[in-house]
């Protein structure tokens, strides 16, 4: 699955509705579905989950493949992503 071009991705983003920042993700699953809880957590405080996505395992696997392609494109353009670098994982940049 090819990641969308920047123009396509921007055109597909709805202009209405609430948008929230998430720097924490909890994942659970059972035989039929994956549950992804997106949250905000700062300075050791309790995370505040604000969105849950529920999806079939096949769709999650497609999502992972899409994200791997997008990460590869990002790193080709901007350089390698360092885990726990300033500006990531809730740390100031």
N, C-alpha and C positions, 0 to 999 in steps of 0.2 A: 504494500500500500504506500503510495507516494504522499509525502506531506504536502499540504496546500502551499501555494505560493503566498508571499506576504500580502499581495493585493486580494487574493481569494480569501485568506484567513480574516483579513480586516472586514471584507464585505459580509462575511458570514456572522460577525459578532452583532448580537442584538443591541440596539441603542437604548432600549428601555429595560428596566429591572435593576435589582440590587446587585452590586458587584462587591466582593469581599476579598481581602488579602488572606492567604493561608500560608503559614510556614510550618505547619505540622500536619501529618497525615497518619491516620490509624486505618489499618486494613484488617478485615475479618472475612471469612468465607465459610460456606457450607457446600454441600454437593451441588446445589442449583444456582448459587449466586455469590458474587463478591460484594462486600459492603465497604465503601471508602468514605471515611469521615474526615472532612477538611476542617482545620481548626487554626486558631491563633494562640501562640504561647510566647511569653516574654519573660526573661530573667527568672526562670524557674517557677513562674506562676502556673497555676492550673490552666491547662488549655481550654479554650472556649470553642467547642464544636459548633459550626454554623451551617454546615451543608453535608448531606449524605447522598452519595451516589450509589445506586444498586444496579448491578449489571450482570449479565450472563457471563460465564467463564470465557466463552469464545470471543465475546466483545472486549473483555478485558485484555485478552491475549492480543487482539488486533490493536488495541490502544497502546499496549506496551511496544509493539513493533513500530507504530507510528511515532511514539515518543523517542525511541532509539534513533530513528531516522532524523527527527528534528534536532536531537542533541548532537548528532554527527554534523549536521548542517551548521548549527550554532557554533560548535567548536572549530569547524573549518573557517568560519567567518571571523570569530572573535577570540579564538584560542581555547585551550583546555579549561574545563570547569574544575576547579579545585574544591573538594568537599570541605565543609566547615571553614571556608574562606570568609574574610570580612565582607559583609553585605549579604551573606547567605545564612541560612539556618537561624534567622532572627537576630544576627549580630549586626551592629551598625557598620556601614561601609565607609 
